Amino acid sequence: MSNSTNNKFHFVCRNCKHEIKDFKEWFSYGQKCPKCGKNWVDTVYSQDINKYEELIFDNGAEVKSLWHYFDFLPLNDKKNIITNGEGVIDIDRWSFLEKFAKEQYNIDCTVYAYRNDDNYGTGTFKDAAATLVASVLKENNIKEYAVASTGNVANAFARYLAEAGISLSVFIPNDALKANEAEVSSYGQRVYRVDGDYAKAKKIAAEFSKKYNVLLSSGNTDPMRVEAKKVMLFEWLRMLGEVPNVYIQALSGGTGPIAINKAFDDVKDLGIIKQSPRYILVQPSRCAPMTEAWQKAKANNFPEGWEQDYPIYDNPKSKVPTLATGNPATYPIISKIVKDSGGEIIECDEEKLIDISRLVAYETTVRMGPAAAVAVGGFFDSLKNGDIKNGDRIMINIGEGVRRAPDFMKEMIYTTKNIKSVDDCENYDRASYRDQLWKPFK
């Protein structure tokens, strides 16, 4: 089935409400509304929304991937699905953080970790988007695609598009991790390492798209990415029986909260979810333009036009290249979502990321990448700032593992003792490290 006969879904412009019938039309307009030129659309489905309830609460169903929700994803024919079982991942209960909150701040809360590091594709939050992007491009006979990325999107898209037989050109900033570059290249996809920051990589990618007539990923409001990531809200409800009222995520562009809001809008008339979560979004301290803008707006009581007032960092030098977005073009969208939810945009001290990752690995055996450590750091800072309340049920998005951060992994070494003979050895108790690992947080 092709999109020319699509009546499963259509798009509605968020700005002017103009309707676009399918991806063929959407792509032909350069992924912008032909009436007003905006690039943010909602995907609207013809399926009865009561089917959502059936999909979420059917306890007998074997759920293998986010494609369990096929009826509410913008693809017509299941034969075009490219999947590695992504989106159906563990939710851990992190009682060690609950205990810390109680002992240090007298806060009773429940803490969950959404384990995107367990995704089968590339072990990141981006696999959810990649499965839908690859499937939609395959269905629409797109043979070549391009994307600008700080790292994780590039890797996920590279693998999934390779499986779909689609050629991908990836534009990465000069400070992108070498391991990210290697993984993209290993799939036979083209890498362009740009002499400049992420903003320049996006600029050249756009020029490449125009010059060679290659479809370009449209960024954080891309309906493919948003629709894929919205599934996490349904998965929380399916596995936990509730949607946590606080959501913490490391922030670069912010597709996550955009997608959660979309999911809530999809099912709000069913009454199965009372409200979308309160967002606590966290940026690394060396590249935190959204945090800077948010704190300024908050200090001035959010004056008129505040959401359009944000700084642009030229070539930021962060220890977390995957979050080094110096030009926060989505701030007007993200900041409004956060404000409406009663949430916060904060920063995490990059000097604490190794301490955070060591602690989490010690307490849970989960090895996180630096961006995921930023999110967990946001939990600690939120407690300190008074942003976590009694009774809060918190979901921390563990957006990545350490797979592509070998240098970060090397810094996590702390138990090695150099020896010359057996006489230099001694009996060892693992618990002896606990106080040392917790010290930076107390």
C-alpha positions in Angstrom: 0.0 0.0 0.0 1.3 3.4 -0.8 0.6 6.8 0.7 -1.4 7.7 -2.4 -4.3 5.6 -1.0 -3.7 6.6 2.6 -6.8 7.2 4.8 -5.3 5.9 8.0 -3.8 9.3 9.0 -3.3 12.8 7.9 -1.4 15.9 9.2 -2.7 19.1 10.6 -0.5 22.2 10.9 -0.2 23.3 14.5 -0.1 27.0 13.4 -2.8 27.4 10.8 -4.7 24.1 10.9 -4.1 23.4 7.2 -4.5 19.6 6.4 -1.8 17.6 4.6 -3.0 14.2 3.5 0.1 12.0 3.7 3.9 11.8 3.7 4.1 12.1 -0.1 2.5 15.5 0.1 4.4 16.4 3.3 7.8 15.5 1.6 6.8 17.3 -1.6 6.3 20.6 0.4 9.8 20.3 1.9 8.3 19.1 5.3 6.6 22.5 5.8 3.0 23.6 5.7 2.3 24.9 2.2 0.0 27.5 3.6 2.0 29.1 6.4 5.5 27.6 6.1 5.7 26.2 9.6 7.2 22.8 10.1 5.3 21.5 13.1 2.3 19.3 12.4 0.1 16.9 14.4 -0.6 13.4 13.1 -4.3 12.6 13.3 -5.6 9.0 13.0 -8.9 7.7 11.6 -8.9 4.8 14.1 -11.3 5.0 17.0 -9.3 6.2 20.0 -10.9 3.5 22.2 -8.5 1.1 20.5 -5.7 2.8 22.5 -7.3 1.4 25.7 -7.4 -2.1 24.2 -3.7 -1.9 23.2 -2.5 -0.6 26.5 -4.5 -2.8 28.8 -4.6 -6.1 26.9 -2.5 -8.1 29.4 -2.5 -11.2 27.2 -0.8 -9.4 24.4 2.8 -10.2 23.5 4.4 -6.8 23.1 7.6 -7.1 21.1 8.3 -3.5 20.0 6.7 -0.1 19.8 4.9 -1.4 16.7 2.4 -3.0 19.1 0.8 0.5 18.6 0.8 0.2 14.8 -2.8 1.5 14.5 -1.6 4.8 15.9 1.7 5.1 14.0 1.9 6.8 10.6 2.7 3.8 8.5 0.2 2.0 6.1 1.7 -1.4 5.5 3.3 -3.6 8.1 5.5 -5.2 5.5 7.6 -2.0 5.5 8.4 -2.2 9.2 12.2 -2.1 10.0 12.5 -3.1 13.7 15.0 -4.4 16.3 12.5 -4.7 19.1 12.9 -1.1 20.3 10.6 0.8 22.5 9.6 -2.1 24.8 12.2 -1.8 27.4 12.7 -2.3 31.2 11.5 0.2 33.7 13.6 -0.2 36.9 12.6 0.9 40.3 15.6 2.8 41.8 15.1 2.5 45.5 18.6 3.7 46.3 17.5 7.2 45.0 14.3 6.9 47.0 16.3 6.1 50.1 18.6 9.1 49.5 15.7 11.5 49.0 14.1 10.3 52.3 17.4 10.4 54.4 18.8 13.7 53.0 15.7 15.7 52.3 12.8 13.9 54.1 11.1 13.5 50.7 9.0 10.4 50.1 9.0 9.7 46.4 9.0 6.8 43.9 11.8 6.8 41.3 11.7 4.8 38.1 14.4 4.6 35.4 13.3 4.2 31.8 16.1 2.0 30.4 16.6 3.2 26.8 20.2 1.8 27.1 18.4 -1.6 26.7 17.1 -0.8 23.2 18.2 -3.6 20.9 19.2 -1.3 18.0 21.9 1.0 19.2 21.2 1.2 22.9 19.8 4.8 22.9 16.6 6.7 23.1 16.9 7.4 19.4 16.1 3.9 18.3 12.4 4.6 18.8 12.6 7.4 16.2 14.9 5.4 13.9 12.5 2.4 13.5 9.7 4.7 12.3 11.9 6.9 10.1 13.3 3.9 8.3 9.9 2.3 7.9 8.3 5.5 6.6 11.1 6.2 4.1 11.0 2.6 2.9 7.2 2.8 2.4 7.6 6.1 0.4 10.4 4.8 -1.8 13.0 7.3 -0.4 16.4 6.0 -1.4 18.6 8.7 0.1 18.3 10.7 3.3 20.4 13.2 5.3 20.7 14.2 8.9 22.7 16.6 11.1 23.5 15.1 14.4 25.6 15.4 17.5 25.9 11.6 17.7 23.1 9.3 18.9 20.6 10.2 16.1 23.3 9.6 13.6 24.0 6.1 14.8 20.4 5.0 15.2 19.5 6.3 11.7 22.6 4.8 10.2 21.7 1.3 11.3 18.0 1.3 10.7 18.3 3.0 7.3 21.0 0.5 6.3 18.6 -2.3 7.1 16.0 -0.6 4.9 18.5 -0.3 2.0 18.5 3.5 2.3 21.7 5.6 1.8 22.3 8.1 4.6 24.6 11.2 4.7 25.4 12.3 8.3 26.7 15.7 9.1 28.4 15.8 12.5 30.1 18.7 14.3 33.9 18.7 14.8 33.7 17.7 18.4 31.5 14.6 17.8 32.9 11.5 19.4 35.1 9.4 17.2 33.2 6.3 18.3 30.0 7.8 17.0 31.7 8.4 13.6 33.0 4.9 13.5 29.7 3.3 14.1 27.9 5.3 11.4 30.7 4.5 9.0 30.6 0.8 9.9 27.1 0.5 8.4 28.4 1.9 5.1 26.8 5.3 5.6 28.5 8.5 4.6 29.9 10.8 7.4 30.7 14.5 6.9 32.7 15.8 9.8 32.1 19.6 9.7 34.7 22.1 10.6 32.5 23.8 13.2 29.8 23.2 15.7 26.4 21.6 15.5 24.8 24.8 14.1 27.2 24.8 11.2 26.6 21.0 10.7 22.9 21.7 10.4 23.5 24.6 8.0 25.7 22.6 5.6 23.3 19.6 5.8 20.5 22.0 4.7 22.6 23.3 1.8 23.5 19.7 0.8 19.8 18.8 0.9 18.9 21.6 -1.4 21.8 21.2 -3.8 21.4 17.5 -4.3 17.7 17.2 -3.7 18.1 14.8 -0.8 15.4 14.6 1.9 16.7 16.0 5.2 15.6 15.1 8.7 13.4 17.9 9.9 14.5 17.9 13.5 12.7 17.7 16.8 9.2 18.4 15.6 9.5 15.8 12.8 6.2 13.8 12.9 8.1 10.6 12.4 10.2 11.2 15.5 7.4 12.6 17.6 4.9 9.8 16.8 7.6 7.1 17.6 8.6 8.6 21.0 5.0 9.2 22.1 4.8 5.5 22.7 6.8 5.7 25.9 3.8 7.2 27.7 1.6 4.3 26.7 4.3 1.9 27.8 4.5 3.5 31.2 0.8 3.1 31.6 0.9 -0.5 30.3 3.7 -1.6 32.6 3.1 0.5 35.7 -0.6 1.1 35.5 0.1 4.9 35.8 2.0 7.7 34.2 4.6 9.2 36.6 3.8 12.8 37.4 7.5 14.0 37.0 9.6 13.3 34.0 13.4 14.0 33.9 15.4 14.0 30.7 18.7 15.4 29.5 17.9 18.2 27.1 19.4 19.0 23.7 16.5 19.6 21.3 13.6 18.2 23.3 11.6 15.7 21.2 10.8 13.8 24.3 8.5 16.3 26.0 7.0 17.2 22.7 6.1 13.5 22.1 4.8 13.0 25.6 2.4 16.0 25.2 1.3 14.6 21.9 0.6 11.2 23.5 -1.5 12.8 26.2 -3.5 14.8 23.6 -4.2 11.6 21.7 -5.8 9.9 24.7 -7.0 12.7 27.0 -10.6 12.2 26.0 -10.5 8.6 27.3 -9.7 9.7 30.8 -7.1 7.0 31.3 -4.4 9.6 32.0 -5.2 12.6 34.2 -2.4 14.9 33.0 0.9 14.9 31.3 3.9 14.9 33.7 5.8 17.9 35.2 8.9 18.2 33.1 12.4 18.7 34.6 14.8 19.1 31.7 18.5 19.1 32.3 21.4 20.6 30.2 25.1 20.1 30.7 26.7 23.1 32.5 29.0 24.0 29.6 26.2 24.1 27.0 23.0 25.2 28.7 21.4 28.0 26.6 17.8 26.9 27.3 18.6 26.9 31.1 20.1 30.3 30.8 17.0 31.6 29.0 14.6 29.9 31.4 16.3 31.2 34.5 16.3 34.8 33.1 12.6 34.5 32.1 11.7 33.1 35.5 13.6 35.8 37.4 11.7 38.4 35.4 8.3 36.7 36.0 8.0 35.6 32.4 7.5 38.9 30.6 5.7 39.2 27.3 7.7 37.5 24.6 10.0 35.7 27.1 9.9 32.4 25.1 11.6 34.1 22.1 14.5 35.5 24.2 17.3 32.9 24.3 21.1 33.0 23.8 23.0 31.3 21.0 26.3 29.7 22.0 28.9 29.7 19.2 30.8 26.4 19.1 30.2 25.3 22.7 32.8 23.0 24.3 30.9 20.5 26.4 32.0 17.1 27.8 28.8 15.8 26.5 28.9 16.3 22.7 25.6 14.6 22.1 23.9 17.5 24.1 26.1 20.3 22.7 23.3 22.3 20.9 24.3 25.9 21.1 21.4 27.3 19.0 18.3 26.1 20.9 15.8 26.8 18.1 13.1 24.7 19.8 13.3 26.8 23.0 10.0 28.6 22.2 8.2 25.2 22.1 10.0 23.5 24.9 9.9 26.4 27.3 6.1 26.7 26.9 5.6 23.0 27.5 7.7 23.1 30.7 6.0 26.2 32.0 2.5 24.8 31.4 3.5 21.7 33.3 4.9 23.6 36.3 8.3 22.2 35.5 11.9 23.5 35.4 14.8 23.7 33.0 18.1 23.3 34.9 21.7 22.4 34.4 24.0 19.7 35.7 27.6 20.3 36.6 29.6 18.4 34.1 32.4 17.8 36.7 30.0 15.4 38.5 29.1 13.2 35.6 31.7 10.5 36.4 30.7 10.5 40.0 27.1 10.0 39.0 27.9 7.2 36.6 30.1 5.4 39.1 27.4 5.6 41.7 24.6 4.3 39.4 26.8 1.4 38.2 27.7 0.5 41.8 24.1 0.5 43.0 22.4 -1.0 40.0 25.1 -2.4 37.5 23.6 0.0 34.9 26.4 1.6 32.9 25.2 5.0 31.5 26.6 7.3 29.0 27.3 10.9 29.8 24.0 12.3 28.6 22.1 9.8 30.8 24.3 10.9 33.7 23.1 14.5 33.1 19.5 13.3 33.6 20.3 11.5 36.9 22.3 14.6 38.0 19.1 16.5 37.4 17.4 14.4 40.0 20.0 15.2 42.6 19.8 18.9 41.7 16.0 19.0 41.7 16.0 17.6 45.3 18.5 20.3 46.3 16.4 23.0 44.6 13.1 21.8 46.2 11.6 20.8 42.8 10.9 17.2 44.0 7.8 17.0 46.3 6.4 14.5 48.7 4.5 11.8 46.8 6.1 12.5 43.5 6.4 9.5 41.1 9.5 10.2 39.0 10.6 8.8 35.7 14.2 9.4 34.7 14.9 8.8 31.1 18.2 6.8 30.8 18.7 7.8 27.3 21.9 6.0 26.4 24.5 3.5 27.6 28.2 3.7 27.4 28.6 1.9 24.0 29.9 4.9 22.2 31.7 6.7 25.0 34.9 4.7 25.6 36.8 7.7 27.0 34.0 8.4 29.4 34.1 4.7 30.4 37.8 4.9 31.1 37.3 7.7 33.5 35.0 5.4 35.6 38.0 3.3 36.7 38.4 3.8 40.5 39.1 0.3 42.0 42.4 -0.6 40.3 45.5 -1.2 42.5 48.9 -1.6 40.8 50.9 -4.5 42.2 54.3 -6.2 41.8 53.6 -9.4 43.7 50.9 -11.2 45.6 52.2 -9.5 48.8 50.7 -6.3 47.5 47.2 -7.9 47.5 44.7 -8.0 50.3 41.2 -9.3 51.1 38.6 -7.1 49.6 35.0 -6.0 50.5 33.1 -4.3 47.7 30.9 -2.4 50.3 34.0 -0.5 51.4 33.5 1.9 48.4 29.9 2.8 49.2 30.6 5.8 51.4 33.2 7.1 48.9 30.8 7.0 46.0 28.0 8.7 47.9 30.2 11.4 49.4 29.8 13.9 46.4 26.0 13.9 46.9 25.8 14.5 50.6 
